[in-house]
Amino acid sequence: MIEQEPILSLKDVSVQYDSGPEPVTVVRNVFLDVYPQEILGLIGESGSGKSTLAYTAMRLLKHASMTSGSVRIAGRDIYAMKHEELRQFRWAEVSMAFQTAMNALNPVMTVGEQILDTLKSHQTLTREEGIERAQELLQLVRLNPDTLQRYPHELSGGMRQRVVIAISIALSPKLVIMDEPTTGLDVVIQRTILDEIVEIQRRQHFAILFISHDFQLVSTLAQRVAIMYAGKIVEVTAGATLHDPTALHHPYTEGLIRAVPRLSDDQATAIGIPGNPPDPRDFPKGCAYADRCSLVQRVCREQPPELRMTGSSLIACHVVQQREAKQYGI
Amino acid sequence: MASSKITDVLLRVSDLEVRFPAPSRFSKARWIVPVNHVALDLRRRETIALVGESGSGKTTTGKALVRLLKPWGGQILYNGSDVARWSGRKLHQYHKSAQLIFQDPYGSLNPVHTVSQHLSLPLQLHQSQEPGTLSEKIESLLSRVGLVPVQEIRDKYPHELSGGQRQRVAIARALAVNPEFMVADEPISMLDVSIRADILHLLQNLQNDFGLSMVYITHDLASAYYIADRILVMYGGIIVESGDSGEIVKKPAHPYTQLLLAATPGSPVEGPLPETSTGAPNLLLDRQGCVFYDRCPHAMARCQVSQPQLKSIAARHDAACYLYDDRPSEALGH
């Protein structure tokens, strides 16, 4: 996977919101690559900047601007594109399935019209061809073809989410960004839809950037997982390491692992992480996690840690990096 | 259930039924039945979890227990009196014993009231015999729920607090009337992952310290297993299985519980989900047969005809399923 060109490459991306009385930086110098055909999970809590990062990658920011860095998709700088070029590129190469399925669909258009709308804005095809393709798409997400004639309000939450996913893969993009695609659905429906996503992804060979706050869910779904805290990526690791008690992790990741009650674990006490993330208007000079961290040392307050290969993962933590270095006598 | 001594039981619910009017175009039946002949015991100092998906009737059951809504039928025996039909002054008294904590800490607090204003009204209503001024009581409540520094927090408005802090205010407000039991409806599902455990522990500690009973309502089997002594699984308004938490998670008996467990993230169950369709349960009054019939991989002819009753299938383990009718124990591998 390493030799491949990334399908999505974020380099040194910082994003600032301009809507308030003073600009607020919510994404800070993020480097992140998504490779073809992989599922990369992006985990973060509310306010961590994970959704903002998704909108940045689609060049869909509102009241916000990218203050540094570049976004390349399939090798092309999407912030250098002209408007019409970007419109053609978006959805054909990269698409997005949004968090709230009801709001992502137009309430006064049938499902069929919305899928046709997407197809026709990028391809020249007859109505018959379009309908045929729309029916294929619905079959992929296991919806009855007569769903085409129905309006969003006639569908259940799970069915709507399937329509949103069908639209996101309508033009066979190379990358689909999914922002909490199953949040708010019942666990059984959630699991069914996730199984379908994985199955379609295996057949159609696109990459997924899967954004979620649900640690358990992402760690079983994704091959690689990036953990975001206070606008920064603090760790990038293989999904399997999150179930491996011997693996090295960022203290925040360790905190998240311990914070959730588990079905498989009888005796373990779930332990919350004390404190709150820093105020982005009063961002600390050193590590953003220092105030909540049990391993904190003086260096953590003085300079921000960088993402470095530590053990088998990329980890941005002075203390974990030092321990690893000592262990190998470097 | 029947084995418990009546003196331990704080709340004994039998045959509880809640009906809502049904939109007429769906059926000739005029009612839907979101809570259908529910029976449960809540013992003193016990935590039970009502687990189910949306539409299972878990929240409606919770609201009926604290009498935020009036049940259509059935009994809610509280200290020996049936509170199901109470109203007026008596109901007001009951509300002091039974408190509800809501899911959404952003919606359940008044945005123009400070933290201390949220607590002073219930404290005044309660008129406790304990010594101390109102202000001292507010401060002691706030420190009990971990809202420190108290002097700073008490004058803040909800928008100045984080989600976890707001939920602590909601918990303090419920405690202010010195209740005997609390119904906590998805108290952590809108909070960030890193603070959920702290709120669960706070509920556990308060329960120990105040000798409270608790009904914990959730869609998440893992947190129910973590906090509750017993789990009651609801589907389509019916309790389909109940038992000690470990028993439910380790030896789920009802096909719906098995499905729910398999679908929960981090569950040890692998492979395709054990269900035959993904439909929602039928809640109409004129429904026939088992509520899970359409989705059940083990459906039999008799399941289409009548709803199985909740029956003991092992020690302290009940299920409402015909699979266990004739062979109470071997089916579970006991």
Contacts between the chains, C-beta under 8 A, distances in Angstrom:
chain1	res1	chain2	res2	distance
A	45	B	192	4.2
A	45	B	193	6.3
A	45	B	194	6.2
A	46	B	163	7.7
A	46	B	192	5.8
A	156	B	280	6.9
A	158	B	278	6.9
A	186	B	53	3.8
A	186	B	54	5.7
A	186	B	219	6.6
A	187	B	53	6.9
A	187	B	219	6.2
A	187	B	220	7.5
A	187	B	260	6.6
A	187	B	263	4.7
A	187	B	264	5.6
A	187	B	265	7.6
A	188	B	53	6.5
A	188	B	259	6.0
A	188	B	260	6.5
A	188	B	263	4.4
A	188	B	273	6.8
A	188	B	275	7.2
A	188	B	278	7.4
A	189	B	278	6.6
A	190	B	263	7.1
A	191	B	262	7.5
A	191	B	263	3.8
A	191	B	264	8.0
A	191	B	265	7.8
A	191	B	273	6.2
A	192	B	263	7.7
A	192	B	273	6.4
A	192	B	278	6.1
A	195	B	272	7.5
A	195	B	273	7.6
A	213	B	192	7.1
A	213	B	193	6.1
A	214	B	193	7.7
A	214	B	265	6.4
A	215	B	193	6.0
A	216	B	222	7.9
A	216	B	265	3.8
A	216	B	266	4.1
A	217	B	265	4.3
A	220	B	265	6.6
A	220	B	266	7.0
A	255	B	194	6.1
A	256	B	193	6.1
A	256	B	194	6.4
A	258	B	197	7.9
A	259	B	193	5.5
A	259	B	194	5.2
A	259	B	195	8.0
A	259	B	196	6.6
A	259	B	197	5.1
A	260	B	193	6.3
A	260	B	196	7.3
A	260	B	197	7.5
A	260	B	222	7.2
A	260	B	266	7.9
A	261	B	197	7.2
A	261	B	200	7.4
A	261	B	222	4.9
A	261	B	223	5.1
A	261	B	225	6.9
A	261	B	226	3.5
A	261	B	227	7.7
A	262	B	222	5.9
A	262	B	266	5.6
A	263	B	221	6.4
A	263	B	222	4.8
A	263	B	225	6.1
A	263	B	249	6.0
A	263	B	261	7.4
A	263	B	264	6.2
A	263	B	266	5.9
A	263	B	267	5.5
A	263	B	268	7.0
A	264	B	266	6.5
A	264	B	267	7.7
A	264	B	268	5.5
A	266	B	246	7.8
A	270	B	196	7.6
A	270	B	197	3.7
A	270	B	200	6.9
A	270	B	201	8.0
A	270	B	226	6.4
A	271	B	197	5.8
A	272	B	194	6.0
A	272	B	195	5.2
A	272	B	196	6.8
A	272	B	197	4.0
A	272	B	198	3.5
A	272	B	199	7.8
A	272	B	201	7.5
A	273	B	194	3.9
A	273	B	195	7.1
A	274	B	198	7.6
A	276	B	162	5.6
